Amino acid sequence: MNDGGKNSVLIVDDEPDIRDVLAIALQDMGYLTLEAENAARAFEIFQADNPQIVVTDIKMPGGDGIELLRKIKHENPETEVIMITGHGDMNLAIRSLKYRATDFITKPINVDALEIAIRRALEKIDMRARLRDYTRNLERLVREKTELQDHLASLGLMIGSISHGMKGLLTSLDGGLYLVASGLEKQDLERAAQGCDAARETAERIRKMVLDILYYAKERQLKRTPVEVLDFSEELVRVIQPRIETGGIDLQCRFEENLGTMAVDADYLQAALINILDNAVDACLKNRATTGHRIDFSVNDDNGEILFCIADNGIGMDEETCKSIFDLFYSTKGRKGTGLGLFIANRVVGQHEGTITVSSTVGKGTKFKVTIPRSPAADG
């Protein structure tokens, strides 16, 4: 059934003269008119054109108007049906109202009565439309309220998680500064250097936490620019290298040559991949059962897309943890984590229309695979 009958009225009567009179009156009111000489033909036209209003005689050869009314209401309960009846058919007219006819007019047809009946039908149609709008607005308000409640709940969790993590970081910073101060006081430069390293690492963690909070608080639109994949990958290594060296981890990089360019938000994507690399460093440092910690970082062309692989021989994860690591505020790092890093990484990769997968074995290590299209799908 199409929706082309919003401004049309279907006239159903076996008498051509009555159809002509009604058609002229309705056309003067600004309506398109459809005509049928019997109930069977009327229902065919109704199914094809879906008029909002049907004006039908109550008695016709080959099927009466009440049966047509019932079929129309079964097909579309919102169609308004006005019945035409003779003076001797009042019982049938009243019966039609039980089957949800909008109104009835009597023969001979008075144009003013017809106009009043049409106006009542339009009022019912308009009322339903306003009720639908009201319901949609109400549903939107309820949805927005629910989203606000969820956001406030998430904000509370985030504040609690961040406060807990920040407290630990500030304690570490105090410890590093204490080593610096005591080393200088005792003229122990090695002790002071250890304190500087500890303070530097803690400051980097605080910086990363602040960036994670900013990325979580506002999901901005991507600012894509063409970047050289090789340059982008080498910059990732430069950013993570100090932490890898401090942890005594062997970083093996294998970057395919002639990787060309990709259209990405470099800062945003870098933050995502640094989160994954940082996670690999933490996994290695937590695995005290293994010596010779190592991270393999490779970048390749994969059927026209860029594939970043980050594999470590760290502590690994069980299946349940693998399913949860991208959830908001989920963290395996205790006081050192906020549960934002991998959540943000997954969101950023998704914004780039990419995919991120993880495989892991407890005690043996973890591998992340991040695939990024060279350009947005809309650009081909």
Secondary structure, DSSP 8 states (H G I E B T S, - for coil): --STEEEEEEEE-S-HHHHHHHHHHHHHTT-EEEEESSHHHHHHHHHHH-EEEEEEES--TTS-HHHHHHHHHHH-TT-EEEEEE-GGGHHHHHHHHHTT--EEEESS--HHHHHHHHHHHHHHHHHHHHHHHHHHHHHHHHHHHHHHHHHHHHHHHHHHHHHHHHHHHHHHHHHHHHHHHHHHHTT-HHHHHHHHHHHHHHHHHHHHHHHHHHHHH-------EEEEHHHHHHHHHHHHHHHHHHTT-EEEEEE-S---EEEE-HHHHHHHHHHHHHHHHHHHHH-TT-SS-EEEEEEEEETTEEEEEEEE-SS---HHHHHHTTSTT--SSGGG--S-HHHHHHHHHHHTT-EEEEEEETTTEEEEEEEEESS-GGG-
